[in-house]
Every structure is written in structure tokens, then in C-alpha cells.
Amino acid sequence: MRITLLGAGHIGQTIARLLGESGDYEVTVVDRSPEALARLAGLPVKTRVAETAEVRALLSTLRGQQAVVNALPYHLATMAATAAREAGCHYFDLTEDVAATRAIQALAEGAPTAFMPQCGLAPGFIGIVAHHLAQSFDTLQEVKMRVGALPAFPTNALKYNLTWSVDGLINEYCHPCEAIRGGKNIEVLPLEGLEHFSLDGTEYEAFNTSGGLGTLCETLAGKVQTLDYKSVRYPGHQALMKMLLEELQLNQDTETLKAIMRKSIPSTMQDVVLVFVTVSGMRGGALVQEVFARKIFADRSETNPLSAIQITTAAGVCAAVDLFREGKLPQRGFVRQEQVALPDFLVNRFGSAYQQSRQVESIG
């Protein structure tokens, strides 16, 4: 299968390695930075320098390809999907942006090719898990989805290190969040809904962030009383982010905030991804709850170290592409994450990264 991969950042590099070394994909990686592409030397992929923020340049890289995997910043998602539609390519991405997803959904209407955004961790894998658990209930009461990409060794006041895109992080901290309350679809504010919980002996907090639900609000509308998604952090993070975004009004100047964070908060490869889903409802006349809780750790390999967020995000989109290639997903139109069967995902050669993670046995 001929694939163009847009973006050679941390996640893009991992996707390139997984797809390129699988033997089933002819991968061409496109980025505006020759330096980023140079890091792919030695991989069985082609590279091409192009201005990824210009639709004409994108179109020229997509002509003749069968699919595009978009690992560019979220604000380029709609443009990349538009180019894919014009070039006749199947489209996959990692966006958490709600507006971009709605625009891609509109682009997919009547398309002869498939459009599958949100193929990462959250949105992405978390929605596949939640929908799978929900299918075993006669009636649904509550679906809670919690995800954290956290430093393994937090040392600063925010108790946070940069493990993925700063653009994506601030985007989900600043935009309204979809939820279902009392059976009705509503919007809630980001950074609100603070809760604390203990998992595997560690204390965490969680709060509303945008985009993690993917299309589940639409899929489960009228079927569940309560549905929400929250990002998990170590205690104290939310209060400091509220101070920065609201009291210092950096939500009105996000570029300054991003510049400060890039300059002052170190990135880390030593991270852990926490996935925590609880679903409750009626089954056989009794109120029951199902829980899925996993921790995925960084790969400390000396030859090819990978952060947990690289592993989980790349595994999500590569598994989606692989399942699509195998005919296990719709071949045209808009494809939702919840159309992926969790058992299929976990036995997939890429999705198995989640299966190899450590299941958390005790919930406190």
C-alpha cells in the first residue's frame, strides 16, 4: 500500500519506522524540515521536502498515493484532509481538534475514499475501549474516560514535562468540551470538573479537556446518562494552569504561553501513559461496572528509545491503517474510532503495544 506520511516529528518518526519496517507499505515521509527528514536515515522509507502548510504543495505529494497519514499540527488537519479528498487518497490523522473533525466529517460525505481522523490515544484508543465495554450492557448509565501522558519523574511545580505537541496540549486546555449529562449532549468548560483518585498506589487529579471523546457523544446520544472525558495529571497541575490561562489571561495569548512552555519546561522520553475507563449500567437486572485500566511505559532501549506517548499514539494510527488495509473497517466515507473492534485492535501487530502494557489490578 502506497502511503504518504505528513510530518517527521517525534510521532511521525515512530509511524515511519513501524509502517516502513512492516514490509506491507511503501512509505514516503513529507516534511518542511530537511533536518527532521535526515533523522529517518536508515529506515526503508522515502523522504521529500515540501511546504506542508500549503495545499498545492500537499497535493503534489499525494498524487498517485493510496493513503495519507497526517501527523502534522492539529491546525493543518482540515487542509490536509481537503488535499486528500482532491487527490483521491484515504485519510488518517491524530487530531484532537473538534472543529477539524467536524470539517473532515463533512468532507467525507459521498467520498469514494475513507476519512478516519482521531486515530491516536485520546481521541482514538480510549474511545475504542469505552465503546467495547459499553456493548456488554443492556442499558448504559455512566461512561468515564480518563487518560494521562505523564512524566515518570515529575520535578517542577506543574509536575509535568512536555511529552507531546505543545500546540495540541494548549488547544485541549482552551476549548469547550463535549459531554453528556442527564442524557443530554452539553458543553462543559476546560479545566473544570476537578476530581481526585488513586490508581496503583499513586494519587492523580483529572479535569475536563477538549477533544478526547472523539465522536462518542454522537454515537452514544440517547443511550447513556453520563459520558465525559478528562485528562489525568499529578495533583496541583490544574490549579497552576488555571492561574496561567485565566488569571494571567494567557488563554487570550496562547502563542506567548506556548513559547514560555517550550523554553522553560523540559521534554522527556521517560514518561508513562495511563488509560482508565469505567462503564456502569444494567446487565441482567443488576447494576454493574466494568473497568479497563492500563499503564504503558517508555521503551528505554539503547538503540531505539521510545516515549510512552510515541508508542501509544503511533500504535493507534498504524493499527487503524493496518485494519483498514485488511478490510476490517469501512472502505469509504467517515470512519469513527468506535467502529474498530477492540479484540481486532489488540491482536493487531501494531495495536498489540497496548496488550503488552501492564494491566492495573487495584483501583482505589
C-alpha positions, 0 to 999 in steps of 0.5 A, spaced: 500 500 500 502 506 497 502 511 503 504 518 504 506 520 511 505 528 513 510 530 518 517 527 521 516 529 528 517 525 534 510 521 532 511 521 525 518 518 526 515 512 530 509 511 524 515 511 519 519 506 522 513 501 524 509 502 517 516 502 513 519 496 517 512 492 516 514 490 509 506 491 507 507 499 505 511 503 501 512 509 505 514 516 503 515 521 509 513 529 507 516 534 511 518 542 511 524 540 515 530 537 511 533 536 518 527 532 521 527 528 514 535 526 515 533 523 522 529 517 518 536 515 515 536 508 515 529 506 515 526 503 508 522 509 507 522 515 502 523 522 504 521 529 500 521 536 502 515 540 501 511 546 504 506 542 508 502 548 510 500 549 503 495 545 499 498 545 492 504 543 495 500 537 499 497 535 493 503 534 489 505 529 494 499 525 494 498 524 487 498 517 485 498 515 493 493 510 496 493 513 503 495 519 507 497 519 514 497 526 517 501 527 523 502 534 522 499 540 527 492 539 529 491 546 525 493 543 518 488 537 519 482 540 515 487 542 509 490 536 509 484 532 509 481 537 503 488 535 499 486 528 500 479 528 498 482 532 491 487 527 490 483 521 491 487 518 497 484 515 504 485 519 510 488 518 517 490 523 522 491 524 530 487 530 531 484 532 537 481 538 534 473 538 534 472 543 529 477 539 524 473 533 525 467 536 524 470 539 517 473 532 515 466 529 517 463 533 512 468 532 507 467 525 507 460 525 505 459 521 498 467 520 498 469 514 494 475 514 499 475 513 507 476 519 512 478 516 519 481 522 523 482 521 531 486 515 530 491 516 536 490 515 544 485 520 546 481 521 541 482 514 538 484 508 543 480 510 549 474 511 545 475 504 542 475 501 549 469 505 552 465 503 546 467 495 547 465 495 554 459 499 553 456 493 548 456 488 554 450 492 557 443 492 556 442 499 558 448 504 559 448 509 565 455 512 566 461 512 561 468 515 564 474 516 560 480 518 563 487 518 560 494 521 562 501 522 558 505 523 564 512 524 566 515 518 570 519 523 574 515 529 575 520 535 578 517 542 577 511 545 580 506 543 574 509 536 575 509 535 568 514 535 562 512 536 555 511 529 552 507 531 546 505 537 541 505 543 545 500 546 540 495 540 541 496 540 549 494 548 549 488 547 544 485 541 549 486 546 555 482 552 551 476 549 548 469 547 550 468 540 551 463 535 549 459 531 554 453 528 556 449 529 562 442 527 564 442 524 557 443 530 554 449 532 549 452 539 553 458 543 553 462 543 559 468 548 560 476 546 560 479 545 566 473 544 570 470 538 573 476 537 578 476 530 581 481 526 585 483 518 585 488 513 586 490 508 581 496 503 583 498 506 589 499 513 586 494 519 587 492 523 580 487 529 579 483 529 572 479 535 569 475 536 563 479 537 556 477 538 549 477 533 544 478 526 547 471 523 546 472 523 539 465 522 536 462 518 542 457 523 544 454 522 537 454 515 537 452 514 544 446 520 544 440 517 547 443 511 550 447 513 556 446 518 562 453 520 563 459 520 558 465 525 559 472 525 558 478 528 562 485 528 562 489 525 568 495 529 571 499 529 578 495 533 583 496 541 583 497 541 575 490 544 574 490 549 579 497 552 576 494 552 569 488 555 571 492 561 574 496 561 567 490 561 562 485 565 566 488 569 571 494 571 567 489 571 561 494 567 557 488 563 554 487 570 550 495 569 548 496 562 547 502 563 542 506 567 548 504 561 553 506 556 548 513 559 547 514 560 555 512 552 555 517 550 550 523 554 553 522 553 560 519 546 561 523 540 559 521 534 554 522 527 556 522 520 553 521 517 560 514 518 561 508 513 562 501 513 559 495 511 563 488 509 560 482 508 565 475 507 563 469 505 567 462 503 564 456 502 569 449 500 567 444 494 567 446 487 565 441 482 567 437 486 572 443 488 576 447 494 576 454 493 574 461 496 572 466 494 568 473 497 568 479 497 563 485 500 566 492 500 563 499 503 564 504 503 558 511 505 559 517 508 555 521 503 551 528 505 554 532 501 549 539 503 547 538 503 540 531 505 539 528 509 545 521 510 545 516 515 549 510 512 552 506 517 548 510 515 541 508 508 542 501 509 544 499 514 539 503 511 533 500 504 535 493 507 534 494 510 527 498 504 524 493 499 527 487 503 524 491 503 517 493 496 518 485 494 519 483 498 514 488 495 509 485 488 511 478 490 510 476 490 517 473 497 517 469 501 512 472 502 505 469 509 504 466 515 507 467 517 515 470 512 519 469 513 527 474 510 532 468 506 535 467 502 529 474 498 530 473 492 534 477 492 540 479 484 540 481 486 532 485 492 535 489 488 540 491 482 536 493 487 531 501 487 530 501 494 531 495 495 536 498 489 540 503 495 544 497 496 548 496 488 550 503 488 552 502 494 557 501 492 564 494 491 566 492 495 573 489 490 578 487 495 584 483 501 583 482 505 589 
